[in-house]
Amino acid sequence: MDFVVTATDRAAFKRCRRQWDFGSAHRRDLEPADPAQVSLQNAIKDALAVYYYPGTWDWPRQIVLPLVYKGFERSMGEAPGSATGTDILRQYIKWAPTLDDFAPIKIDHDVDGMVADPSVPNRGLLTADGRRVSYAGRVDLLAVDATDIYWVVRHQVVPDWQDLEALVLDEEAVAGCWAWEQAYLGMEIAGTIHNEIRTAVSEQQRESPEIDALEPPRVAQHEPSGGGRSIPQHRRLYARGLPTSGASRVDQRTAGPLRRTLIRRTRPEIAAAGRLIGEEALAMSAADLAAYPTPGPHCRDCAFATPCLAITACVDPTPALASFRRRPATPPKPRLGQSTWGFGRGAAPPSFDS
């Protein structure tokens, strides 16, 4: 079995090794016995997957928008926060058309990449016990602009705008660019688009924008020829984006409670993301790894705070772990966009079953 490094693994490992030790599939693989409440951010992401669904991108908006709200309600269920989430979505639908200058290609898509050995780039990385190392991430949206340039888009629901430095240093987004190019050889990702949705909406931001949300998208998903802005045979080898020499590295635009930050990523920057994953995998898989804690503000929301405090006090954490269980090995549920391609000519790979 491969040693699979996920985006969640990377974030937890860097935030607090003890937290990662409790929750990672490579260590104790624990989770709270009581199911956690549905995340508002994840429910909004599910709704945005419906909004940016490639197969309906060119449909009249008055048909698509009710489906967006239903997607959100299905994800939230009876969890608290539905009214807040609905209001956030309503504001998004009102303002997003002023910023949507791309066409969606894939939504909520899993990407996997084999990790190279940092010391021998042309060789796959193996752990000390001989397992192959791979990276598994999920891209919220792969988009293409009017000049056939591809972008990895990340949706983020935030209380306030993030610092530009934090967006530039967003390792998960850059890793998504690297993993996509590993999964679809021949495609080149130009950079990342950070789609921030602010939860605190002022009265001024609630004013109607200049564009009607029911108007058709500015960048159509299907080209007049019927070819489709999609990935024939997994990649558009015939499409080459226009040169971007002289373009600024960062392009940031704000519309109401939304902010789009476009960051052009260099080829060395994307390649470095793969090397960094390899170096982190070596540290994670080391037999002598020290799972020390890293105290900080994240401790307030950590599910493992009680057993962590017990270990810190040199007390047996077993009683505190009674409220946790091993993560069940359940197959993932089907979701929108998991295996769906656009409807343009040659959009999906051929089937040889017959």
Secondary structure, DSSP 8 states (H G I E B T S, - for coil): --EEEEHHHHHHHHH-HHHHHHH-TTTT-EEESS-----HHHHHHHHHHHHT-GGGTTS-HHHHHHHHHHHHHHHHTT-TTHHHHHHHHHHHHHHGGGT--EEEEEEEEEEEEE-EETTEEEEE-B-TTS-BEEEEEEEEEEEEETTS-EEEEEEEEESS---HHHHHT-HHHHHHHHHHHHHSTT--EEEEEEEEEES---TTTTS--SS-TTS--SS-SS-TTS--SS-GGGS-TT------TT--SEEEEEETTEEEEEEE--HHHHHHHHHHHHHHHHHHT-TT-------SGGGGG-TTHHHHHHHHTT---TGGGGGEEE---------TTSS---SSTT-S------
